[in-house]
C-alpha cells in the first residue's frame, strides 16, 4: 500500500474545511480544494501553497451530479488521484 500523500477537501473555502486543508498541507500532503465557488475558495488556495504548479482550487457544487462528474474528469486529466477524501461539503 502506498503512503498517503494527496487529499481532496470538499467545502474548503472557509472554516473547518479550510483549516483541514491547511493542516494536511502542513503535514506534507498534496491538497486540492473544492467548494461551490467565490472569493473564499481563491483565498483558501493562497493558504495552501504546496500544491505546486497544478490548479489548486476547483469549483464544484456537490448537489449537482454533472458538476461532480466534471470535477473528477478534471482531476483525472491532471493525474490527481486522492488518497484522502475529506467530505466537508
C-alpha positions as CSV (number, residue, x, y, z in Angstrom):
1,X,0.0,0.0,0.0
2,X,1.4,3.4,-1.0
3,X,1.7,6.1,1.7
4,X,-1.0,8.7,1.9
5,X,0.1,11.8,0.1
6,X,-2.8,13.6,-1.7
7,X,-6.1,14.8,-0.5
8,X,-9.3,16.3,-1.9
9,X,-11.0,18.5,0.6
10,X,-14.6,19.5,-0.2
11,X,-16.2,22.6,1.4
12,X,-12.7,24.0,1.8
13,X,-13.5,27.7,1.1
14,X,-13.6,28.5,4.8
15,X,-14.0,27.2,8.4
16,X,-13.3,23.6,9.2
17,X,-12.7,22.6,5.5
18,X,-10.1,25.3,5.0
19,X,-8.4,24.5,8.4
20,X,-8.3,20.8,7.5
21,X,-6.7,21.6,4.1
22,X,-4.1,23.8,5.7
23,X,-3.3,21.2,8.3
24,X,-3.0,18.4,5.7
25,X,-0.7,20.6,3.6
26,X,1.5,21.4,6.7
27,X,1.7,17.6,7.2
28,X,3.2,17.2,3.7
29,X,0.0,16.1,1.9
30,X,-0.6,17.5,-1.6
31,X,-4.1,19.1,-1.3
32,X,-6.8,20.1,-3.8
33,X,-9.6,22.4,-2.6
34,X,-13.2,22.3,-3.7
35,X,-16.2,24.5,-2.9
36,X,-19.2,26.0,-4.6
37,X,-17.1,29.0,-5.6
38,X,-16.4,32.5,-4.7
39,X,-13.5,34.6,-3.4
40,X,-13.2,32.5,-0.3
41,X,-12.1,29.5,-2.4
42,X,-9.4,31.5,-4.0
43,X,-8.3,32.9,-0.7
44,X,-8.0,29.3,0.7
45,X,-5.8,28.4,-2.3
46,X,-3.3,31.0,-1.2
47,X,-3.2,29.5,2.2
48,X,-2.2,26.1,0.9
49,X,0.8,26.9,-1.3
50,X,2.5,23.4,-1.5
51,X,0.3,22.0,-4.3
52,X,2.8,23.0,-6.8
53,X,2.1,24.1,-10.4
54,X,-1.3,22.3,-10.7
55,X,-4.5,24.2,-10.3
56,X,-5.2,24.2,-6.6
57,X,-8.9,25.0,-6.2
58,X,-11.8,23.6,-8.2
59,X,-15.4,25.0,-8.1
60,X,-17.9,22.2,-7.6
61,X,-21.4,22.1,-6.3
62,X,-21.8,18.6,-4.8
63,X,-25.5,18.8,-5.1
64,X,-25.1,18.6,-8.9
65,X,-24.2,15.2,-10.3
66,X,-22.9,16.7,-13.5
67,X,-20.6,19.0,-11.6
68,X,-19.2,16.1,-9.6
69,X,-18.5,14.1,-12.8
70,X,-16.8,17.2,-14.4
71,X,-14.7,17.6,-11.2
72,X,-13.4,14.1,-11.3
73,X,-12.8,14.2,-15.1
74,X,-10.7,17.3,-14.4
75,X,-8.8,15.6,-11.6
76,X,-8.2,12.5,-13.8
77,X,-6.9,14.6,-16.7
78,X,-4.5,16.3,-14.2
79,X,-3.4,12.9,-12.9
80,X,-4.6,13.7,-9.4
81,X,-5.8,10.6,-7.6
82,X,-6.6,11.5,-4.0
83,X,-5.6,9.1,-1.2
84,X,-7.7,11.0,1.3
85,X,-11.2,12.4,0.9
86,X,-12.4,15.0,3.4
87,X,-16.1,15.2,2.7
88,X,-16.9,18.5,4.4
89,X,-19.4,19.8,1.8
